[in-house]
Amino acid sequence: MEEKELTVGAKAALVSVVTRERSEQEVEASLAELRRLLETAGGVAAFTFIQNKETPDVRTYIGSGKAAELAYYCAQNEVTLAVFDCELSPSQIRNIEDVLGNVRVIDRSMLILDIFALHAVSGEGKLQVELAQLKYTAPRLMGRGTELSRLGGGIGTRGPGESQLETDRRHLQRRVHMLERSLEEMAAGRRTQRQARDRSGLPRIAIVGYTNAGKSTLLNYLTDAGILARDQLFATLDPTTRKCQLPGGETVLLTDTVGFIRNLPHHLIHAFRSTLEEAVYADLLLIVIDASDPEARAQLEVTEALLESLGAGGKPTLYVFNKCDLGASHPGMSLGKEHVAYISAATGQGIDMMMEKVEEMLHEGKRRVTFLIPNDKQGLLNKLYQNATVENIEYGAEGVTVTAIVDAKTYGPLRAYDVQPPREENDDE
């Protein structure tokens, strides 16, 4: 066990366990992140409490003796909250609170959910957070006498012969079903918006990455989007899409997405799935990495794993190492990736070169072609709008002249209408 005094007048204890599967270095890094989460939620860390144990205790996570020791430190430091850097079961929370007395116990996921609730702005974002809270937190509050009103409104009228716990459960189930229906309706609206963007023919680029890597700052720099960009975890929850011009003049759609973090609660991923799917439907991903963070490599691994779980793995990706003006913690770190850019979204350093790489990647395997499509074949225009970037269109007596950037798959069926088709290798000289 290691105990460290961090602040005067502290109110929260951060608790973790070093196990045979989780090294001391990993625990220290995760606790540093947990402290930032606590600060983002408005709390202050009094001390960290680290236990060395082969495997976590099934009853109290840290063991009964250490739980009693933690209770002593909490009393000495006037701590009212203990945050465990793990996922606790309902019975573990109950057992730990029995030992700690008046100290409230939450786990890492509950803290992240609280931050999401604090930062949710849009109606959809608030519903997504509430749904995730109900599915994750409610089972951990049941039977503890904790007020549930903050999670879903007042409790309904109690039925004859029902216990309060059964009444609570019925109320929460109804609320969950209502939230799921509302979010499905909003998801349908999001799909309609996405289809409208598809018909525009504009390439779609999703800005993704670890929380606080600088995604919103980058979108603000490129588009004057005016998104709140603070030095906080999960400052932005709602996706924002803006138009942006590439160096060659082509217009693209840039979307800022919610940040990732290690051990992101499963229910939160599910609730925000329609939002996170912006990455799935993108033509190109910009993975933004905080190059000044010593944990940059581990954060990138978390980001890539989450993208894979969402079905966005394997997409064309530009790895954008941000905050290079602060000094990269891993100078020259490229991780063997083919497409890499080094920038400062705060100062603009390197962004011009980054956008040139974006343009090159979007056009890889593509070329600009001018088609003359007969008037009786104008249905082919739909194929171009769906699968290519239409740059110019003119209607004439002979047909429609369209200039578009196309890939080989789209070009094939339209080759006959190419104004200047490429010569075959065996053409006569």
Summary of the structure (lengths in Angstrom):
residues: 429
radius of gyration: 26.5
end to end distance: 81.5
largest distance: 94.1
contacts: 1323
relative contact order: 0.08
helix: 44%
strand: 22%
